[in-house]
Amino acid sequence: MTLAEVMVFVALVSMAMLALVGAQIYAIRANLGSRERALASSIAYSQINEVLKEQREQYSKVAAQPRQKVLYQPDFESAVGQIYYDASEDMKRITCSVYWLDRSVAREFSAWTFVYRGPP
């Protein structure tokens, strides 16, 4: 093998290693973002379930909650809102939005469900 062939071989191996390292860094960043999104989803559905429990006990109770930090998850904030879907106020749409920062970029996850008062 000549010196030129060895240099070409080393250059090709170096480029392959850089590409592999770049792919690993991208995968780690993607995994972190999906983990935060999964946690936000869990927070939102947990809060919706709490509101549904309260609404089944007392439908007339206002489900709205202002934006506030999530207990035990200080990097996340959540807000709950309600909208009546008909004039008789027999159906509500409950929405929970979870907010967080991902590498200084504001992110949001929202989940919603309907609550029906049912027949009297």
Sequence and secondary structure as in RCSB ss.txt:
>XXXX:A:sequence
MTLAEVMVFVALVSMAMLALVGAQIYAIRANLGSRERALASSIAYSQINEVLKEQREQYSKVAAQPRQKVLYQPD
FESAVGQIYYDASEDMKRITCSVYWLDRSVAREFSAWTFVYRGPP
>XXXX:A:secstr
  HHHHHHHHHHHHHHHHHHHHHHHHHHHHHHHHHHHHHHHHHHHHHHHHHHHHHHH TTS   EEEEEETTEEE
EEEEEEEEE STT  EEEEEEEEEEEETTEEEEEEEEEEEE    
